[in-house]
């Protein structure tokens, strides 16, 4: 599974907020500048995450976005699953019209099914908090290429 740009930006923004949770609400402008993403696009993503219960927002000079729940309770599926559904089994990885399934598999169906189950499991079981903890020397999750 490849994340869409929207899913990627959503994940990066939530990770940023989780890393700065003790600093209070963070403005869209600050997140967009830090992550080098388009401000208006990010604003729409963050508001959508607010409607999904991942973030909360407040207005005013000290307003901005914060996590709606502790990072230990937010799975990656909670964030990206809203933009990139993880369980779309009707889509064929080879683009077969009408999709494929166990009864009418495409050439890649069996191998892809095994891999996709692992990917879905990763997104469902991995929390934001787990991504914030990385071994010494590992690249930070949000860093640019």
FENVENBEL-V564797 format. One record per backbone hydrogen bond with DSSP energy under -1.0 kcal/mol. CO is the residue of the C=O (numbers start at 1). NH is the residue of the N-H. If there is no record, write none. Layout:
CO:NH ; CO:NH
This chain:
4:8 ; 5:9 ; 6:10 ; 7:11 ; 8:12 ; 9:13 ; 10:14 ; 11:15 ; 12:16 ; 13:17 ; 14:18 ; 15:19 ; 16:20 ; 18:21 ; 20:23 ; 21:24 ; 26:65 ; 27:31 ; 28:32 ; 29:33 ; 30:34 ; 31:35 ; 32:37 ; 38:42 ; 39:43 ; 40:44 ; 41:45 ; 42:46 ; 43:47 ; 44:48 ; 45:49 ; 46:50 ; 47:51 ; 48:52 ; 49:54 ; 49:55 ; 50:53 ; 54:68 ; 56:66 ; 58:64 ; 60:63 ; 64:58 ; 65:26 ; 66:56 ; 70:73 ; 71:129 ; 74:128 ; 76:80 ; 77:81 ; 80:83 ; 80:84 ; 87:89 ; 92:95 ; 96:99 ; 108:112 ; 109:113 ; 110:114 ; 111:115 ; 112:116 ; 113:117 ; 114:118 ; 115:119 ; 116:120 ; 117:121 ; 118:122 ; 119:123 ; 120:124 ; 121:125 ; 122:126 ; 123:77 ; 126:76 ; 127:131 ; 128:132 ; 135:138
